[in-house]
Structure formats: structure tokens, C-alpha cells
Amino acid sequence: MSQKESLFSAKNMKLLTGPLDRENPVTIQILGICSALAVTAQLKPALVMAISVTVVTAFSNLIISMMRNGIPNRIRIIVQLVVVAALVILVDQILRAYVYDVSKKLSVFVGLIITNCIIMGRLEAFALGNKPWPSFLDGLGNGMGYGLILVIIAFFREIFGSGTLLGMRIIPESLYISNGGFYANNGFMILPPAALIIVGCIIWFQKSRNKDLQEK
Amino acid sequence: MNKEKNSYIFTYSAVMVILVAIALTLANIFLTPAQQANILVEQQWQILKSVGKALDADEQPNKVNYIRGMYEKYIVESFAVNSEGQKLEGKDAIKIDLKAEQKKPLEQRELPVFVYKGDNGESKVIVPIRGNGLWGPVWGYVALEADYNTICGAVFDHEGETPGLGAEINTPEFQKRFVGKKIFEGETFTSVRLIKGGADPSNQHGVDAISGGTLTSNGLDAALSNSLSPYQAFFKSQMKK
């Protein structure tokens, strides 16, 4: 095909939006669950993690795709790891320099972005065989798909577990038992297993809405 | 070109690694000043928290300036002493790397001391502690009353202790337990022990350890006694004044 494809053609946009729903890395491909449990007790770390993972998947996809014709097949996994690790270190350094509080909360999890299955999965499955621009969109889409789930989980966990959102109080203090009200935070929401249950509910909701996704 | 030849693979990986190394080094050079500034503010905040100041810094619109201002206002003096209690000249107490100091022989160590002066003129002295928890370092600051014996506040933090168990050392509920405890019995240094199964309320030198966090508690116990004992001479010389 000699005709140049437009940058935002329907096919390319599908790469971007597909992972938000039908091809979601967390709920459909069941990748990246561990970090989804770890960083979602509050909304702010979840947002930062979502942005960090999106940046890393997008740019590692882009870089690997640009290098794809030169990468020797025998060491391709090592090459991918070097690129991903370098990007993660960069993200970590930037967080430490500009959002220190959050970087303290995320601490080890930023380093663990390297092991996030979504990234290596997209590199192997997509970036090695596609041009840079579609690869970049694919990485962006998958990162956002992951981030979307993280934010949904964190939203429910923070509001029911702490009564706040992004640190701002949503459920008024006066309703709490300690202040003479009737309400108490659900301590279970603070614990990682709560995230699993919410992920389960999201999958349930998604599959009941979209019959194609149901396994026969 | 044959991409599977050994010579190609070696050249390819060598060039790639060097390029990545250069990129990361550059990033490090440009970001280090901002990172160190953050660490410094964090230290200043911990020092203030150990005397119960700046606890509301998270709610301030400009947290960094707020902490810096409070530190300037309340921490009137900071210096270093040696294990014989003599002041060392020309040392910047907050820049002393405790991890490196603890590896030195006792007589060569530089021990940081921070002096707080409150609104009513009361003065307190704050010293840092550091040691190893279960998974990584634990550290903090202990504030003493003007008698150089009674603890009036403590803050601790950790790198990666178990959430819900050892990680509880950085909660105010745990840190409150130290208030009013004493580190000397007469002339003898006793430190403050973390006691498994709970400390007797009449015990002036013991606090409740964390249930389920025994190894972190042991680490913090050792960090307290190892970090405070080099100050003995300094504290005793000050008590007599």
C-alpha cells in the first residue's frame, strides 16, 4: 500500500481505545494485577502509578518499535529489558525530584513497573512487529486501560476505606460514630484483598454488559 | 547484514548499553539537586515533628516553604559532637550521613545534635537514630527535654517494613508511647527498650513492642540503643551544667 495512512485513522484509534474496554489488560487479559492491588488504597498514588506505567509502556513500545529491524532475535528480551529498565529508572528519578511524597508511598512499586507483565507483553506482541506510531498508540492505550482500572479501584477503596478522595474529605466528619454519628470507615477497603473483589466486580459488570466477552 | 552473527550481537549490545548509561547519567546529574532538596526538607520536617511542630504541614498550600520557615524559627542551633561529648567545629549537622558514621570506630564518629527553642523559651535537644529493621533501614529522631534524660517526642520512619505490622512504627499511636520515658537510670545509660508482650506502665525505660512486628521492634530497639549510647558523654556533661 503506497497510500499513506492518516495518523488518526480508525484503525489507529482502535489501538488506543480498544484496551480501555474490550481488550483491557487488567480485566480481560488479567495482567498487572499485583500492582493493581498494591497501589490503590488511595487515589493519588494510583493516579501517579497509572501515569508512570502509561509513560513507560508508550515510550518503550515506541523505542522498541524504532529499533525492531536492528534487534538481534537471540537477545531481544534482554534489549527490551534494558529499554524498559532505563525508562523506569528515569520515571523513578523524576518522581523523586518533583513529587517526593508520592514517590515515598510508591517506593518499591515504581521499580516493579519493570516486571509489569503488560509492558513486556505489548513489546513482544505488538511493538516488535509494527511501525513506531501504531506501537506508541498501542502502548498509550494499554497504559490507559491499566490506569483506568487502577483509578476505579482506588476511587472505591479511598471513599469507603478513608472517606476521602485525593485526600479531601467527602463523607462529613459529623457522620462518624466518634463524633456522635452512625458511620464508620470500612477497614477492609484499606487492605489489598479489597482490590481483588473490586476487580472481580468490574469484570462481572463488563462481561454482563458485553456478551461477546463471555466465555462459552 | 546478518543480525544473528556473534560480532553483531556483541557490538549491538555494547553500543546500546553505553547509550543508555549516558542517558541515565545525564538524568541523574540534572535531577540530583532537586532530589537532595526534597530529602533535606523531609529531614527538617521529621526533626520538627519529633518536638510536635509542623504536624499540619500536609494541609499547607506551600509545604516546602512552611517546613523551611518553621525549621528556621524553632531549630536555633545544630552542631556535631564526638563520643567524648566535645563539640566539633565547622560541621553541618543535617548533612551528616548517619549510615556512614555508624561504620566508623566510635571515637571518630560525628554525632549530630539539633537544639529546639519553643515559643515560651523552653529548649529541647533532638538527636537522630538509625538502624536496620526487618526488610531495610529504619531511622528517626528522638527529642529530649532539657534534662537530657526524658524523651518528649520521637518520630520513626522506615523504607519497607511489613504494612500493618512493622510499618506501624511510623504512626503517631506508636510514637506516643515514647513520651515521658527516660534513657538514664541515675548515671547509667539504659536506652529505651521495646518490650515484647507489653511494658509495665511503671517501667520508665520500656515501651510496648509491636505485636506481630517483633523483628522490626528488635531492630528499632537496637537502633535506639546503638544510636543514643555514643551521646552518653555529651548528655552527662550537659546535665551537670
Contacts between the chains, C-beta under 8 A, distances in Angstrom:
chain1	res1	chain2	res2	distance
A	70	B	3	7.3
A	70	B	12	6.9
A	71	B	3	7.8
A	71	B	12	7.6
A	72	B	3	4.8
A	72	B	4	6.1
A	72	B	8	6.2
A	72	B	9	4.7
A	72	B	12	5.9
A	73	B	3	6.9
A	73	B	4	6.6
A	74	B	4	6.3
A	74	B	9	6.4
A	75	B	9	5.8
A	75	B	12	7.6
A	75	B	13	6.3
A	78	B	13	7.2
A	79	B	12	7.9
A	79	B	13	7.5
A	79	B	16	6.6
A	82	B	16	6.3
A	82	B	17	6.7
A	82	B	20	5.9
A	83	B	20	7.7
A	86	B	20	4.6
A	86	B	23	6.6
A	86	B	24	6.1
A	89	B	24	5.9
A	89	B	27	7.8
A	90	B	23	7.8
A	90	B	24	7.1
A	90	B	27	5.5
A	93	B	27	5.5
A	93	B	28	6.6
A	93	B	31	4.9
A	93	B	35	7.3
A	94	B	27	7.9
A	94	B	31	6.7
A	96	B	31	7.3
A	96	B	35	4.8
A	96	B	38	6.9
A	97	B	31	4.3
A	97	B	34	3.8
A	97	B	35	4.9
A	97	B	38	7.1
A	98	B	34	6.7
A	100	B	35	7.8
A	100	B	38	3.9
A	100	B	39	7.9
A	100	B	41	7.9
A	100	B	42	6.9
A	107	B	159	7.0
A	107	B	160	6.5
A	108	B	160	6.0
A	167	B	58	7.8
A	191	B	164	7.9
